[in-house]
């Protein structure tokens, strides 16, 4: 089955604890948090299932603070033009998903030491 919505592309599941940071409005519009019964956090907090961050010059700082708050099987997605997350040092890209409006979602995990 082919993913058609942003929520499907990001593998969002009902009831997940999620935090959005600097995510473009066009991407947020494709996620019906209420219908999915997502627990949307206004600030990063411990026990996150999913973190979705917009790409930007401060991405490395935001990643280093959020990675400590993730559940062990949690997902970190970076949204940006042309894939984003290319400057995310100490992280490994595990998946790239094209989104509408020329954006790409990139799933990353901390690199093994």
For each residue, the residues with C-beta under 8 A, 3 or more apart:
1:
2:
3: 8 9 97
4: 8
5: 8 9 30 31
6: 9 10 27 29 30 31 99 100 105
7: 10 12 30 31 32 36
8: 3 4 5 11 12
9: 3 5 6 97 99 105
10: 6 7 31 50 52 75 77 97 105
11: 8 75
12: 7 8 16 18 31 36 38 50
13: 16 36 49
14: 36 37 38
15: 37 38 39
16: 12 13 36 38 39 49 50
17: 38 39 41 45 47 48 49 50 71
18: 12 33 38 39 40 41 48 49 50 51 52
19: 40 41 43 44 45 48 50 51 52 66
20: 23 28 40 52 53
21: 44 51 52 53 54 62 66
22: 53 54 56 62
23: 20 27 28 52 53 54 79
24: 27 28 54 79 101 103
25: 28 29
26: 29 30 100 101 103
27: 6 23 24 30 31 52 79 99 101 103 105
28: 20 23 24 25 31
29: 6 25 26
30: 5 6 7 26 27 99 100
31: 5 6 7 10 12 27 28 36 38
32: 7 35 36
33: 18 36 38 40
34: 37 38
35: 32
36: 7 12 13 14 16 31 32 33
37: 14 15 34
38: 12 14 15 16 17 18 31 33 34
39: 15 16 17 18
40: 18 19 20 33
41: 17 18 19 44 45 48
42:
43: 19
44: 19 21 41 48 51 65 66 69
45: 17 19 41 48 69
46: 69
47: 17 69 71
48: 17 18 19 41 44 45 51 66 69 70 71 74
49: 13 16 17 18 70 71 74 75
50: 10 12 16 17 18 19 74 75 76 77
51: 18 19 21 44 48 66 69 70 74 75 76 77
52: 10 18 19 20 21 23 27 77 79 105
53: 20 21 22 23 59 62 63 66 76 77 78 79
54: 21 22 23 24 78 79 80 84
55: 59 78 79 80 81 84 85
56: 22 59 80
57:
58: 61 62
59: 53 55 56 62 63 78 84 85 87 88
60: 63 64 87 88 89
61: 58 64 65
62: 21 22 53 58 59 65 66
63: 53 59 60 66 67 76 78 88 91 108
64: 60 61 67 68
65: 44 61 62 68 69
66: 19 21 44 48 51 53 62 63 69 70 76
67: 63 64 70 76 110
68: 64 65
69: 44 45 46 47 48 51 65 66
70: 48 49 51 66 67 74 76
71: 17 47 48 49 74
72:
73:
74: 48 49 50 51 70 71
75: 10 11 49 50 51 107
76: 50 51 53 63 66 67 70 91 107 108 109
77: 10 50 51 52 53 105 106 107 108
78: 53 54 55 59 63 84 85 88 105 106 108
79: 23 24 27 52 53 54 55 84 99 103 104 105 106
80: 54 55 56 83 84 85 103 104 106
81: 55 84 102 103 104
82: 86 104
83: 80 86 96 104 106
84: 54 55 59 78 79 80 81 104 106
85: 55 59 78 80 88 91 93 106 108
86: 82 83
87: 59 60
88: 59 60 63 78 85 91 108
89: 60
90: 110 111
91: 63 76 85 88 108 109 110 111
92: 108 109 110 111 112
93: 85 96 106 107 108
94: 107 108 109
95: 106 107
96: 83 93 104 105 106 107
97: 3 9 10 104 105 106 107
98: 103 104
99: 6 9 27 30 79 103 104 105
100: 6 26 30 103
101: 24 26 27
102: 81
103: 24 26 27 79 80 81 98 99 100
104: 79 80 81 82 83 84 96 97 98 99
105: 6 9 10 27 52 77 78 79 96 97 99
106: 77 78 79 80 83 84 85 93 95 96 97
107: 75 76 77 93 94 95 96 97
108: 63 76 77 78 85 88 91 92 93 94
109: 76 91 92 94
110: 67 90 91 92
111: 90 91 92
112: 92
113:
